[in-house]
Amino acid sequence: VFETKSSNNRQSIVLEARTEEIGREWISKIKSERLSVAKGQVDQLQMTLTKSEAACAHWEESASDEKRRANEAEMSRNVAIAEAKSWEGRFRDLNEAIQLLVRDTTS
């Protein structure tokens, strides 16, 4: 039998448990499952959630920045490839023109 009594006309609680261990577990639960404890846990969880959401927003922004950089790099690469093909065509045309000139001057 576990009994708690309070002075100043407060209530007293008497717990009857089969074993002392179960009684101590009940007392532990009563102390840890009070509304103030639950509110504290809720506040802590809300703070953790806020931090997690901020971290998530940061990572999403970082991912968006990296995607933008990758797109810019891909566009630059495509422009460079197009320019290289253009210059390749110009050099091929120039080479053909030189060959024609050489042929015409030797003939």
C-alpha positions as CSV (number, residue, x, y, z in Angstrom):
1,V,0.0,0.0,0.0
2,F,1.4,3.4,-1.1
3,E,-0.1,6.4,0.5
4,T,0.5,10.1,0.0
5,K,-1.0,12.7,2.2
6,S,-0.9,16.5,1.9
7,S,-1.4,19.1,4.4
8,N,-3.5,22.3,4.1
9,N,-6.8,20.4,3.4
10,R,-5.5,18.8,0.2
11,Q,-6.5,15.5,-1.2
12,S,-4.6,12.4,-0.3
13,I,-4.1,9.5,-2.8
14,V,-3.9,5.9,-1.7
15,L,-2.6,3.4,-4.2
16,E,-2.9,-0.3,-3.6
17,A,-0.7,-2.3,-5.9
18,R,0.0,-6.1,-6.0
19,T,3.7,-5.5,-5.6
20,E,6.0,-2.7,-4.5
21,E,7.5,-2.5,-8.0
22,I,4.1,-1.9,-9.6
23,G,3.4,0.7,-7.0
24,R,6.6,2.6,-7.7
25,E,5.9,2.4,-11.5
26,W,2.5,4.0,-10.8
27,I,4.0,6.8,-8.8
28,S,6.6,7.3,-11.5
29,K,3.9,7.5,-14.1
30,I,1.8,9.9,-12.1
31,K,4.8,12.2,-11.7
32,S,5.8,12.0,-15.3
33,E,2.4,12.2,-16.9
34,R,1.2,15.4,-15.4
35,L,-0.2,18.1,-17.7
36,S,2.7,20.5,-17.1
37,V,5.2,17.7,-18.1
38,A,3.1,17.0,-21.2
39,K,3.0,20.7,-22.1
40,G,6.8,20.9,-21.6
41,Q,7.2,17.9,-23.9
42,V,4.9,19.5,-26.5
43,D,6.9,22.7,-26.4
44,Q,10.1,20.8,-26.8
45,L,8.7,18.9,-29.7
46,Q,7.4,22.0,-31.3
47,M,10.8,23.6,-31.0
48,T,12.4,20.5,-32.5
49,L,9.9,20.6,-35.3
50,T,10.6,24.3,-36.0
51,K,14.3,23.6,-36.1
52,S,13.8,20.6,-38.4
53,E,11.5,22.7,-40.7
54,A,14.2,25.4,-40.9
55,A,16.9,22.9,-41.7
56,C,14.6,21.3,-44.3
57,A,14.0,24.7,-45.9
58,H,17.7,25.4,-45.9
59,W,18.5,22.1,-47.6
60,E,15.6,22.6,-50.1
61,E,17.1,26.1,-50.9
62,S,20.5,24.6,-51.3
63,A,19.2,21.9,-53.6
64,S,17.4,24.5,-55.7
65,D,20.6,26.5,-55.9
66,E,22.6,23.5,-57.0
67,K,19.9,22.6,-59.6
68,R,20.1,26.2,-61.0
69,R,23.9,26.0,-61.1
70,A,23.7,22.6,-62.9
71,N,21.2,24.0,-65.4
72,E,23.5,27.0,-66.1
73,A,26.5,24.7,-66.5
74,E,24.5,22.6,-68.9
75,M,23.4,25.6,-70.9
76,S,27.0,26.9,-71.0
77,R,28.2,23.4,-72.2
78,N,25.5,23.3,-74.9
79,V,26.5,26.8,-76.1
80,A,30.2,25.8,-76.1
81,I,29.4,22.6,-78.1
82,A,27.3,24.6,-80.6
83,E,30.2,27.2,-81.0
84,A,32.7,24.4,-81.4
85,K,30.6,22.8,-84.2
86,S,30.2,26.2,-85.8
87,W,34.0,26.8,-85.8
88,E,34.5,23.2,-87.0
89,G,32.3,24.0,-90.0
90,R,34.1,27.3,-90.6
91,F,37.6,25.6,-90.5
92,R,36.3,22.8,-92.8
93,D,35.1,25.4,-95.3
94,L,38.3,27.3,-95.0
95,N,40.4,24.2,-95.5
96,E,38.3,23.4,-98.7
97,A,38.8,26.9,-99.9
98,I,42.5,26.7,-99.4
99,Q,42.7,23.4,-101.2
100,L,40.7,24.9,-104.1
101,L,43.1,27.9,-104.2
102,V,46.1,25.6,-104.2
103,R,44.7,23.4,-106.9
104,D,43.8,26.5,-109.0
105,T,47.2,28.1,-108.6
106,T,49.0,24.9,-109.5
107,S,47.0,24.2,-112.6
